[in-house]
Amino acid sequence: HTQLDSASPMYTLVIVNQDYTVNDASQRLSAQELTELLLGRTGIIVLITAVLFVIAISVISLITSKTIVDPIKKISHGADEIAMGNLDYEIDYKSTNELGQTARSFNDMRVKLKESIERQHKSEEERKVLIAGIAHDMRTPLTSVKGYAEGLADGIADTPEKQERYIKTISDSIAYMEKILDDLLTVSKL
């Protein structure tokens, strides 16, 4: 077929293939045609895409679980252990990310808390030893005062020299107790 009016001729070529048919777009696919479509190349591509999508989501979920959820569970469990007083529990998560830094902070806090409690216990023990020592140191002069005072009251010190010696011993013992009490007040102020 040619056009005679134009300066350059145009041709239309029609190729006919009897094995190839084009369905009418206004018609719906029959069940057999739909099955053939799904089992054909398009169906396989859609199926492979869906499988790859499911695999990708599974891998992302696994990675998220390993990198976020598991460490948060470890940190939470560690915080619960520390809150219950188990200061020997160490959160076992080594990483350089934010969760790793949080786990290290919890472990550092646990160690410092444990050291603080140990210092407090040691200080309490030292205080008990100090009080026991002071009580012992005060008991000796107090016993002396009591004994010599009873000696004076019972008339054992029957001469003025003995009475003077008893009174001097009582006075020295009281002065020693005053020194111990002054030292105790200085220690308590510190």
TAJOCOR-V653414 format. One record per pair of residues at least 24 apart in sequence whose ideal C-beta (glycine too) atoms are under 10 Angstrom apart, sorted by the first residue. I is the first residue (numbers start at 0). J is the second residue. D is the distance in whole Angstrom. If there is no record, write none. Layout:
I & J & D
I & J & D
This chain:
66 & 94 & 8
66 & 96 & 8
66 & 98 & 8
67 & 96 & 9
67 & 97 & 10
67 & 98 & 7
69 & 98 & 9
70 & 94 & 7
70 & 96 & 8
70 & 97 & 10
70 & 98 & 4
70 & 99 & 7
70 & 101 & 8
70 & 102 & 7
71 & 98 & 7
71 & 101 & 9
71 & 102 & 10
73 & 98 & 9
73 & 102 & 7
73 & 105 & 10
74 & 98 & 7
74 & 99 & 10
74 & 101 & 6
74 & 102 & 6
74 & 104 & 10
74 & 105 & 6
77 & 101 & 10
77 & 102 & 7
77 & 105 & 6
77 & 106 & 8
77 & 109 & 8
78 & 105 & 6
78 & 108 & 10
78 & 109 & 9
80 & 105 & 10
80 & 109 & 9
81 & 105 & 7
81 & 106 & 9
81 & 108 & 8
81 & 109 & 5
81 & 112 & 7
81 & 113 & 9
84 & 112 & 10
84 & 116 & 9
85 & 109 & 9
86 & 110 & 8
86 & 111 & 10
86 & 112 & 6
86 & 113 & 4
86 & 114 & 9
86 & 115 & 10
86 & 116 & 7
86 & 117 & 9
87 & 113 & 8
126 & 186 & 10
129 & 183 & 9
129 & 186 & 7
129 & 187 & 10
130 & 183 & 9
132 & 179 & 10
133 & 179 & 6
133 & 180 & 9
133 & 182 & 8
133 & 183 & 6
133 & 186 & 9
134 & 179 & 10
136 & 175 & 9
136 & 176 & 9
136 & 178 & 10
136 & 179 & 5
136 & 182 & 9
136 & 183 & 10
137 & 175 & 9
137 & 176 & 6
137 & 179 & 6
137 & 180 & 8
137 & 183 & 9
138 & 176 & 10
139 & 172 & 8
139 & 175 & 8
139 & 176 & 9
139 & 179 & 10
140 & 168 & 9
140 & 169 & 9
140 & 171 & 8
140 & 172 & 4
140 & 173 & 7
140 & 174 & 9
140 & 175 & 5
140 & 176 & 5
140 & 177 & 10
140 & 178 & 10
140 & 179 & 8
141 & 172 & 7
141 & 173 & 9
141 & 175 & 10
141 & 176 & 7
142 & 172 & 9
143 & 168 & 6
143 & 169 & 8
143 & 171 & 8
143 & 172 & 5
143 & 173 & 10
143 & 175 & 9
143 & 176 & 10
144 & 168 & 8
144 & 169 & 5
144 & 170 & 9
144 & 171 & 9
144 & 172 & 5
144 & 173 & 6
144 & 175 & 10
144 & 176 & 8
145 & 169 & 9
145 & 172 & 9
146 & 172 & 10
147 & 172 & 8
148 & 172 & 10
